């Protein structure tokens, strides 16, 4: 078959009773075929068992059975590669970790058809992309907002994409963010304790637990709900306080779930919106009695949400090694914090 290659799978001892699970267990690692990809090839009649085409995932198998999987060569993506500089934190044959700059969209969309992280990755990775879902493209498993900086992991193979996506689905990936917020989310503040969905755990850790859904009044925003929508949990702790009395705080936030705008909308719900956030009310007048003029000016002029994806930890989907990466604060957030300390 033109434009394809064949992967041979020999069933080992004690195979699973189901065909789909047996071939997924014994497929060679270097084939980079995830179980979901194998299922699509099975359904399309591209797999033979001892020379006979099979399509039933519940079919029987036996030790020594030989499967031949005809894999179409991955098609080139319709997205064009672009030579855009990237800060690569880590890269191997299976995945790449990027420190995304402020202002870069992750994936092309109607309002952002080019100049995205995916365009840049297609150029950077080139022929090292073995294909995700039959197309030569990077496998995006999570995103951060255009105006949020920080760490992202992207799959380069089908197998890595499947393994990473499963970890995000099961909420086992470690994601920690640094944010500058108005006020101080402290357990001693009775106002915060009175907000529905907000409570405090030991060590003054604030836990926000609500549902989130697209706002009925503004389709570009997310709204806090308690009956409809998707379950969302955010935790945060105080890292540094600014002002006397305190008028702003550097907090570390970590996600139990990963919903659109989750940290931004949750912190605003608790009454501690992010400095500079144009969508969720990140514009407050700070008292000159509490902070220097430089700090007040820096907060007022900060042009984006003060949010940075600082830590990313996950199990490598192929080597099964736990990997953790950290990215320092970008210059604009460092300047903001320095001004608020003054």
C-alpha positions in Angstrom: 0.0 0.0 0.0 1.5 3.3 -1.1 2.1 5.8 1.6 2.0 3.4 4.5 4.1 1.0 6.6 3.4 -2.2 8.4 3.9 -2.8 12.1 4.1 -6.4 13.3 2.7 -7.4 16.7 3.4 -10.9 18.1 1.2 -11.8 21.0 3.1 -12.8 24.1 2.3 -15.1 27.0 -1.0 -14.7 29.0 -2.7 -12.3 26.6 -5.8 -10.4 27.5 -9.0 -12.1 26.4 -10.0 -9.0 24.3 -8.2 -8.4 21.0 -7.9 -4.6 21.4 -6.3 -4.9 24.9 -4.0 -7.7 23.8 -2.5 -5.8 20.8 -2.3 -2.6 22.8 -0.2 -4.4 25.4 2.2 -6.0 22.9 2.6 -3.3 20.2 6.3 -2.4 19.9 7.1 0.9 21.8 9.0 2.3 18.9 5.8 2.1 16.7 4.4 5.0 18.6 0.8 3.7 18.3 -1.5 4.5 21.2 -4.5 2.3 22.0 -6.9 4.9 20.5 -4.9 5.0 17.3 -4.9 1.2 17.1 -8.7 1.1 17.6 -9.2 3.5 14.6 -6.9 1.3 12.4 -8.8 -1.8 13.6 -12.2 -0.2 12.7 -10.9 0.8 9.2 -9.8 -2.7 8.4 -6.1 -2.0 8.5 -5.2 -4.9 10.9 -4.9 -8.6 10.1 -4.6 -11.5 12.5 -2.6 -14.4 11.1 -3.3 -13.0 7.6 -7.1 -12.4 8.1 -8.5 -8.9 8.4 -10.1 -8.3 11.8 -12.3 -5.4 13.0 -13.9 -6.7 16.2 -12.2 -5.2 19.3 -13.7 -8.0 21.4 -12.2 -10.8 19.2 -10.2 -13.7 20.7 -6.4 -13.9 20.6 -3.9 -16.6 21.6 -0.2 -16.5 22.5 1.9 -16.5 19.3 -0.8 -14.8 17.1 0.8 -12.4 14.6 -1.0 -9.1 13.8 0.0 -6.9 10.9 -1.0 -3.3 11.3 -0.9 -1.2 8.1 -0.3 2.4 9.3 -0.8 5.2 6.7 2.1 7.7 6.7 1.1 10.8 8.7 -0.3 13.6 6.5 1.2 17.0 6.7 -0.8 19.4 8.8 -3.0 22.1 7.2 -1.3 24.5 9.7 1.7 26.2 8.3 5.1 26.1 10.1 6.5 29.5 11.1 10.0 30.4 12.2 9.1 31.8 15.6 11.7 31.7 18.4 10.8 29.3 21.3 12.2 28.9 24.8 12.6 25.1 24.9 12.9 23.9 28.5 13.2 20.2 27.6 12.9 18.1 24.5 13.2 14.4 23.5 11.8 12.1 20.8 8.4 12.0 22.5 7.6 15.4 23.9 8.7 19.0 24.3 8.3 21.4 27.2 8.0 25.1 26.3 8.1 28.3 28.4 5.4 30.2 26.5 5.8 34.0 26.3 3.1 36.5 27.1 1.0 37.3 24.0 1.3 34.0 22.2 -1.8 32.0 21.4 -1.3 28.2 21.8 -3.5 26.9 18.9 -4.7 28.6 15.7 -8.3 29.8 15.9 -10.5 32.1 13.7 -9.1 35.2 15.5 -5.5 34.0 15.5 -4.8 31.9 12.4 -1.0 32.2 12.6 1.8 33.2 15.0 0.7 30.6 17.4 2.7 28.1 19.5 1.6 25.3 17.1 2.9 27.2 14.1 6.2 27.6 15.9 6.4 24.0 17.0 5.7 22.7 13.4 8.8 24.6 12.3 10.9 23.8 15.3 10.2 20.0 15.4 10.1 19.4 11.6 10.5 15.8 10.7 10.8 14.7 14.4 6.9 14.8 14.6 5.9 11.1 14.0 2.3 12.0 13.8 -0.7 12.5 16.2 -4.0 10.9 15.1 -2.6 10.4 11.5 -1.4 14.0 11.0 2.1 15.5 11.4 1.3 17.9 14.2 2.2 18.6 17.8 -0.2 17.0 20.3 -1.6 19.8 22.5 -2.9 18.3 25.7 -3.4 21.6 27.7 -3.4 25.3 27.1 -2.8 28.5 28.9 -4.3 31.9 28.0 -2.6 34.1 25.4 -1.7 36.7 28.1 -0.5 34.1 30.6 3.2 33.1 30.5 4.8 29.8 31.5 5.1 26.1 31.0 3.4 23.8 28.6 4.1 20.2 27.6 3.3 19.1 24.0 3.4 15.6 22.6 5.4 14.7 19.5 4.1 11.2 19.0 0.7 9.5 19.2 1.8 7.3 22.1 3.0 10.4 24.1 -0.2 12.3 23.3 -2.4 9.5 24.6 -0.3 9.0 27.8 -0.2 12.8 28.6 -3.9 13.3 27.8 -4.8 10.5 30.2 -2.8 12.1 33.1 -4.6 15.5 32.5 -7.9 13.7 32.4 -7.1 12.0 35.7 -5.9 15.3 37.2 -2.5 13.8 38.2 -0.4 16.5 36.5 1.2 19.0 38.9 0.5 22.5 37.8 1.5 25.5 40.0 1.0 29.1 39.1 2.2 32.4 40.6 -0.2 35.3 40.6 -0.3 38.8 42.0 -3.8 39.5 43.4 -5.6 42.4 45.1 -6.0 42.1 48.8 -4.9 39.2 51.0 -6.6 35.8 50.9 -6.2 35.0 54.6 -8.1 32.7 56.8 -8.5 35.5 59.4 -10.6 37.6 57.0 -14.3 37.0 57.8 -15.3 38.4 54.5 -13.5 35.6 52.5 -14.9 33.0 54.9 -18.4 34.2 54.0 -18.0 33.5 50.3 -19.8 30.5 49.0 -17.5 27.8 47.8 -14.5 29.2 49.7 -12.9 27.6 52.8 -9.5 27.2 54.4 -7.4 24.2 55.0 -4.5 23.8 57.4 -1.5 26.2 56.9 -3.8 29.0 55.6 -4.4 27.3 52.3 -7.5 28.7 50.6 -9.6 26.1 48.7 -12.1 27.3 46.2 -14.6 24.7 45.0 -17.4 25.6 42.6 -18.7 24.7 39.1 -17.7 26.8 36.1 -19.5 27.4 32.8 -19.6 29.9 30.0 -21.4 33.1 31.2 -24.9 33.6 29.7 -24.3 37.3 29.6 -20.8 37.4 28.0 -19.7 34.3 26.0 -16.0 35.3 26.4 -16.2 34.9 30.2 -16.6 32.0 32.6 -19.0 32.2 35.5 -19.2 30.5 38.9 -22.1 28.2 39.3 -23.1 25.6 42.0 -25.5 23.4 40.1 -24.7 23.4 36.3 -21.3 23.6 34.7 -18.1 21.6 35.3 -16.6 20.9 38.7 -13.5 23.0 39.5 -11.1 23.1 42.4 -8.3 25.7 43.0 -6.0 26.0 46.0 -3.8 28.9 46.9 -1.3 30.0 49.5 0.3 33.3 50.3 3.9 33.8 49.2 4.5 37.5 49.8 2.4 40.5 51.0 2.6 44.0 49.6 1.7 47.3 51.4 0.9 48.4 54.9 -1.8 47.5 55.5 -1.7 44.7 52.9 -3.3 45.7 49.6 -1.9 43.0 47.2 -0.4 39.6 47.5 1.8 37.2 45.5 0.1 33.8 45.8 0.9 30.3 44.5 -2.1 28.5 43.0 -2.4 24.9 42.1 -5.1 23.1 40.2 -7.1 20.0 41.0 -9.0 20.5 37.7 -8.1 22.5 34.7 -11.0 24.6 33.4 -10.9 27.7 31.1 -9.8 30.8 33.1 -10.1 28.8 36.3 -7.6 30.6 38.5 -8.7 34.0 37.2 -12.4 33.5 37.8 -11.9 31.6 41.1 -9.7 34.3 42.6 -12.1 37.0 41.5 -15.0 35.1 43.0 -13.1 35.0 46.4 -12.7 38.8 46.1 -9.0 38.7 45.1 -8.9 39.3 41.4 -5.6 39.3 39.6 -3.8 42.5 39.0 -4.2 43.6 35.4 -7.0 41.1 34.5 -9.1 42.9 31.9 -11.9 40.3 32.0 -12.5 39.6 35.7 -12.1 43.1 37.2 -8.4 43.4 37.8 -8.5 47.2 38.1 -8.6 48.6 41.6 -7.5 51.9 43.0 -4.8 51.3 45.7 -4.4 53.6 48.6 -1.4 55.9 48.7 -1.3 55.4 52.4 -0.6 51.7 51.9 1.8 51.6 49.0 4.4 53.7 47.2 3.5 55.7 44.2 5.7 53.4 42.1 3.8 50.3 43.3 0.4 52.0 42.6 1.5 53.0 39.1 2.9 49.6 38.3 -0.4 47.9 39.3 -2.5 50.4 37.4 -0.4 50.2 34.3 0.0 46.4 34.3 -1.5 45.4 30.9 -2.4 41.7 31.4 -3.4 39.3 34.1 -0.5 38.8 36.5 -0.4 35.1 36.1 2.5 32.7 35.3 2.6 28.9 35.0 5.7 28.4 37.1 5.8 24.6 37.8 4.8 21.6 35.7 5.2 18.0 36.8 4.1 14.7 35.1 5.1 11.1 34.4 6.9 10.7 31.1 4.4 8.7 29.0 7.1 6.4 27.6 9.9 6.2 30.1 7.5 6.4 33.1 10.0 8.7 34.8 8.5 11.6 36.9 9.6 14.9 35.5 9.3 18.4 37.0 10.1 21.7 35.4 10.2 25.3 36.7 10.1 28.6 34.8 11.2 31.9 36.5 8.8 34.8 36.5 8.9 36.9 33.3 10.4 40.4 33.5 7.1 42.3 33.6 5.9 40.4 36.7 9.3 40.7 38.3 9.1 44.5 37.7 5.6 44.7 39.1 6.6 42.8 42.3 9.8 45.0 42.8 7.7 48.1 42.5 5.1 46.9 45.0 7.9 46.0 47.5 9.4 49.5 47.3 
